[in-house]
């Protein structure tokens, strides 16, 4: 979900859904999928590169909560 929509869920403030929210959600899903596959499944990457991706993946995509996103932006 886009950060705006997640923020409105937390603050209970209604907003109008816009196409930019769908685009943002798609980008997050694409980023998650590519990074997860690279971290967990890619044999083509060196171990050092996989470790760097893993250290990015966990704090940014692996353990997020609604409250984490509500403070974005």
C-alpha positions as CSV (number, residue, x, y, z in Angstrom):
1,X,0.0,0.0,0.0
2,X,1.1,3.5,-0.5
3,X,2.4,5.5,2.5
4,X,-0.5,8.0,2.2
5,X,-3.1,5.2,2.5
6,X,-1.3,3.5,5.4
7,X,-1.0,6.9,7.1
8,X,-4.8,7.5,6.8
9,X,-5.5,4.1,8.3
10,X,-3.5,5.0,11.4
11,X,-4.8,8.6,11.7
12,X,-8.4,7.6,10.6
13,X,-8.4,10.5,8.2
14,X,-10.1,9.8,4.9
15,X,-8.4,10.6,1.5
16,X,-9.4,10.1,-2.1
17,X,-7.8,7.2,-3.8
18,X,-5.6,8.4,-6.7
19,X,-3.7,6.5,-9.4
20,X,-0.4,7.5,-7.8
21,X,-1.3,5.3,-4.8
22,X,-1.6,2.3,-7.2
23,X,1.8,3.1,-8.8
24,X,3.5,3.5,-5.4
25,X,2.0,0.2,-4.3
26,X,3.2,-1.6,-7.4
27,X,6.7,-0.2,-7.0
28,X,6.9,-1.4,-3.4
29,X,5.7,-4.9,-4.4
30,X,8.2,-5.0,-7.3
31,X,11.1,-3.9,-5.0
32,X,10.1,-6.5,-2.5
33,X,9.9,-9.3,-5.0
34,X,13.2,-8.5,-6.7
35,X,15.1,-8.0,-3.5
36,X,13.7,-11.1,-1.8
37,X,14.5,-13.3,-4.8
38,X,18.1,-11.8,-4.9
39,X,18.6,-12.3,-1.2
40,X,17.1,-15.8,-0.8
41,X,17.4,-17.5,-4.1
42,X,20.1,-16.1,-6.4
43,X,23.2,-18.2,-6.8
44,X,24.6,-15.7,-9.4
45,X,25.3,-13.1,-6.7
46,X,28.4,-13.3,-4.6
47,X,28.1,-13.9,-0.9
48,X,29.2,-10.4,-0.1
49,X,26.5,-8.9,-2.3
50,X,23.8,-11.2,-0.9
51,X,24.8,-10.1,2.6
52,X,24.5,-6.4,1.7
53,X,21.1,-7.0,0.1
54,X,20.0,-9.0,3.2
55,X,21.1,-6.1,5.5
56,X,18.9,-3.8,3.4
57,X,16.0,-6.1,3.0
58,X,15.3,-6.9,6.6
59,X,15.0,-3.4,8.1
60,X,13.3,-1.9,5.0
61,X,11.1,-4.7,3.7
62,X,11.2,-7.8,6.0
63,X,10.0,-6.5,9.3
64,X,7.8,-3.5,8.5
65,X,4.6,-2.8,10.4
66,X,1.7,-0.4,9.8
67,X,3.2,2.0,12.4
68,X,6.6,2.0,10.6
69,X,4.9,3.2,7.4
70,X,2.7,5.8,9.2
71,X,5.8,7.8,9.9
72,X,7.1,7.8,6.3
73,X,7.2,11.1,4.5
